[in-house]
């Protein structure tokens, strides 16, 4: 199982929100490249880079940070936040991202995202499934799409999607453990999907359990920044 640290960006700085609340911002580092290099130095291969400004503005904002990290590390970066158009998608790929996470746009304009999967290949587009109470949330987690998570996943699975980041918003940033039962259910229904857990991962035991449940990866955020999980621990895993 892959350890995938997250860097969330506001004003070009490394921050974290709690449950997606833009009024609950905590800044951890003003230099995201420095943080990315620390991850790479620990042997980590992948990075989840989130443009929170872009998610709010509905277009990519922190493209320079993405380019800087891609040019100055060997990390495989997946980028999400504000990618709403083919132009933005191409801009992100040109800046060096290996994959793009389609979040709100996947719920709001499925035809467009399915076309991206067809045009760019299933390995380059990650479906971002942000869920609260069984429903897919959009617009920086501020609104419900009304779509059932499992109907949403089944529709995209039929369209060729094979990568999914599933975030249980109720678990995000509160460090109370991930949604094990939800992830087990997704793996059982869609065994050929590369499922990445997001939200709530706090301990090495959480990571061991997710690995046993056959997840492809786990995103690490606040637990690292708050010192609950060290780089040494993540490196050993």
SULLINGI-V681370 format. One record per pair of residues at least 24 apart in sequence whose C-alpha atoms are under 7 Angstrom apart, sorted by the first residue. I is the first residue (numbers start at 1). GAP is how many residues later the second one is. Records with the same first field share a line. If there is no record, write none. Layout:
I->GAP  GAP
//
This chain:
1->210  214  215  216
2->214  215  216
3->41  214  215  216
4->42  43  44  213  214  215  216
5->42  43  214  215  216
6->41  42  43  213  214  215
7->41  42  43
8->41  42  43  44
9->41  42  43
10->41  42  43
12->50  53
16->206
17->156
18->154  155  156
19->150  151  153  154
20->120  121
33->35  36
36->33
37->36
40->35
42->189  193
43->192
44->191
45->30  31
46->29  30  31
47->28  29  30  31
48->29  30  31
49->28  29  30  31
50->29  30  31
51->29  30  31
52->29
54->27  28
55->26  27  84  85
56->83  84
57->25
58->24  26
59->24  25
60->28
63->29
66->29
67->28  29
70->26  27
98->26
99->25  26  27
100->24  25  26
101->24  25  26  27
102->24  25  26
103->24  25  26
104->34  35
107->38
114->45
117->44
122->38  39  40
126->37  38  39
127->36  37  38
128->36  37  38
129->35  36  37  38
130->36  37  38  39
131->36  37  38
132->36  37  38
162->30  31  32
163->30  31  32
164->29  30  31  32
165->30  31  32  33
166->30  31  32
167->30  31  32
168->30  31
169->30
171->28  29
172->27  28
173->26  27  49
174->26
175->25  26  27  48
176->24  26
177->24  25  29
184->29
202->26  27
203->25  26
//
